[in-house]
């Protein structure tokens, strides 16, 4: 992957996760989700007989971050935007955790997260960023539409 594509992917990742100059600045601890369980997504609520009133109550401007969004910003993005080798062990561990809790609805989630973890262990930043981008390209739109409020772990 060339440098221009890597920069483009990082910018896209940052923007898509809401990390732009106009966003509220919070410490990683402040951005972590609370211990209260998140409301299930509208598709789950509807299938269990509830209402979809709580759908999309996170992640948009002026709303709290969604559970996975907050975790990724505090745990992965904060360390991935800098090509610092000392961050790679924690990135690898975080991606392994993400692989272990992948939604069954997304069959390649686990393998893609593990591919990123392996790249981090090899100190291969381009392959690591490529694995992240591939997973985001494959699953981000559907996850946002169907499971945005779901707490994976």
Secondary structure, DSSP 8 states (H G I E B T S, - for coil): --HHHHHHHHHHHHHHTT-STTS----HHHHS--SS-----HHHHHHTT--STTTT-SSSTTS---HHHHHHIIIIIHHHSS--GGGHHHHHHHHHHHHHT--TTSTTHHHHHHHHHHHHHTT-HHHHHHHHHHHHHHHHHHHHHHTTT----
